[in-house]
Amino acid sequence: MPYVNIKITRDGVTAEQKARLIKGVTDLLVEVLDKNPATSMVVIDEVETDNWGIGGESVTLRRQRG
């Protein structure tokens, strides 16, 4: 029973895009690892950019700077 956790910033990802990620990752688990799609779990966590840091600063600040 594979479990895949995808973490992305919460900034405009649509429900359709998330559905495509879930389907695509599930299909990849089936193709590469021969896993049963019925027991393959994919979770998408959306994180606020204030709560995601890169290089000692938040993504919010990095994006504001450009």
C-alpha positions as CSV (number, residue, x, y, z in Angstrom):
1,M,0.0,0.0,0.0
2,P,2.1,2.9,-1.2
3,Y,1.6,6.4,0.2
4,V,2.8,9.4,-1.7
5,N,2.7,12.9,-0.1
6,I,2.9,15.9,-2.5
7,K,3.5,19.3,-0.9
8,I,2.8,22.4,-2.9
9,T,2.3,26.1,-2.1
10,R,-1.2,27.2,-1.9
11,D,-1.4,29.6,-4.8
12,G,-3.9,29.0,-7.5
13,V,-3.6,25.2,-8.1
14,T,-7.0,24.1,-9.5
15,A,-9.0,21.1,-8.5
16,E,-8.4,19.7,-12.0
17,Q,-4.7,20.0,-11.7
18,K,-4.7,18.2,-8.3
19,A,-6.9,15.5,-9.8
20,R,-4.4,15.1,-12.7
21,L,-1.5,14.8,-10.1
22,I,-3.4,12.1,-8.2
23,K,-4.2,10.2,-11.3
24,G,-0.7,10.6,-12.8
25,V,1.1,9.5,-9.6
26,T,-1.2,6.5,-9.2
27,D,-0.6,5.5,-12.8
28,L,3.2,5.8,-12.3
29,L,3.0,3.6,-9.2
30,V,1.2,1.0,-11.2
31,E,3.5,1.2,-14.2
32,V,6.9,1.3,-12.4
33,L,6.2,-0.6,-9.2
34,D,3.3,-2.8,-10.3
35,K,1.2,-1.5,-7.4
36,N,-2.5,-1.9,-7.0
37,P,-4.2,1.4,-7.8
38,A,-7.0,0.6,-5.4
39,T,-4.6,0.6,-2.4
40,S,-2.3,3.4,-3.6
41,M,-2.7,6.6,-1.6
42,V,-1.8,10.1,-2.9
43,V,-2.1,13.1,-0.5
44,I,-1.7,16.7,-1.6
45,D,-0.8,19.2,1.2
46,E,-1.2,22.8,0.3
47,V,1.1,25.1,2.3
48,E,0.8,28.8,2.7
49,T,3.8,30.6,1.2
50,D,4.4,32.3,4.6
51,N,4.9,28.8,6.0
52,W,7.4,27.5,3.3
53,G,11.0,28.6,3.6
54,I,13.8,28.5,1.2
55,G,17.3,29.8,1.9
56,G,16.3,31.3,5.3
57,E,13.3,33.2,4.1
58,S,9.7,32.6,3.2
59,V,8.5,32.0,-0.3
60,T,6.2,35.0,0.1
61,L,9.2,37.3,0.6
62,R,11.2,35.7,-2.3
63,R,8.2,36.1,-4.7
64,Q,7.7,39.7,-3.6
65,R,11.3,40.5,-4.5
66,G,10.9,38.8,-7.9
